[in-house]
Amino acid sequence: MAVRQEYKFSQEILVGTVESARPVPQTWDTLDGTNYLVHIDQKVKGKQSGEITIFDEHSADGFKLQTGKQYLLFLSNNYQHWIVNKCGNSGELDQVGPVIKQMAHLLGND
């Protein structure tokens, strides 16, 4: 997905550091997966601040995060869970330089 489109459709965009990961068992209203507690280092778009919990369903196309790493994350809220837009431009901060440049251009900060 193009950065411009993903920016438009994402509810939250942030740079964050993963503080912890906790397995979530399947229940009647939730699939099994992992809840990641992410410290928001920089908010790009949205209202969240401080920390945010991001859910990743255990599936082949899941977006796995690693504790201690910093990410650029494009997020949507799905059934009371924040989730990473899986076919988008999210990734480890040190690997998404071109995406950051495109966003700076979109926001007029280049």
N, C-alpha and C positions, 0 to 999 in steps of 0.2 A: 504494500500500500504506500502511496506517495506520502511524504512527510506532511504536506499541506492538508491532505484528506484526514490523516490520522490526528493531526492537531485539532482539526475542526470537530471530529467525532469523539475524541477522548474527553472524559469528564474531569480527569486529573492528569497532569503531567508534572513529574518531579524528578529530582536527583535525590537518591536516598541510599543509605547504607543499611544492609541487612544485619539486624542485631541478633535475631534468633529464628529458629525453625521448630515448629511443633506439629507432629502428625495429628491428623483429624480423622477419626474413624467414621465410616459410613453410618448414617442414621436415616430415619424415615424421610427427612427433608434435606439431607446433605450427602453428597458423594464423598468418598474418601479422598484425602489429599493432604496438603500441608498448609498451615498458616505461617506466614513469614511476618515477623514484626520488623518494620522498616522505619528507621529514623529519617525524617524528611530534612535533608541538608539544604535543598533549594527548591522552592515552589516555582514552577513555570506557568501552570494554569490550574485553577481550582481553588477550593476553600479549605482543604485539609491542612493542618499544621501539626508540628510536634512529631507524632508517630502515627503510622497507619498499618493496619493488618491487611496483608494481601494473601488471598487464597489461590492455591494452585491444585487443580484436580489431578489425581494420578491417572494420566492418560499418555498416549504416544505423542501427542502434540502439546504437552504441558510446557510451561515456561519455568524451568528450575532456577532458583536463586541460590547463591552460596553465602553463608554467614561470613560477615566481615568484608564483603565486596560491595563496591559502590556501583549503582546502576542509574541509567536514564530510563524511566518507566512511563509508558503511556497506559493509563488505567481507565476501566469502565466499571460501573457498579452493576452486578448481576445477582439477583436474588439475595440482596443484603450482604454480598461479598464484593470486595474490590478485587478485580482480576486484571492481569496483564493482557493487553491486546496481542494475541499470539502470532498473528501474521503481520506484525508491524515492525516498528523501528526501535523497540526497546532493546537494551543490551548493556553489557558492562561499560562503564563510563569511558575506560581507556580504549574501547573499540568502536565508539559511535561518533567520532569526530566529525565525519561528513554530515551526519544527522543534525548535530549541534549547529554546524555552520548554516545548514538550510533553515533551521528554526530561527537563528539569529537574523537571517535575511527576511524571513516571514514577519518577524516582530519589529523589523527596522533597526536592529542593533548591530548591523555589520559595518 
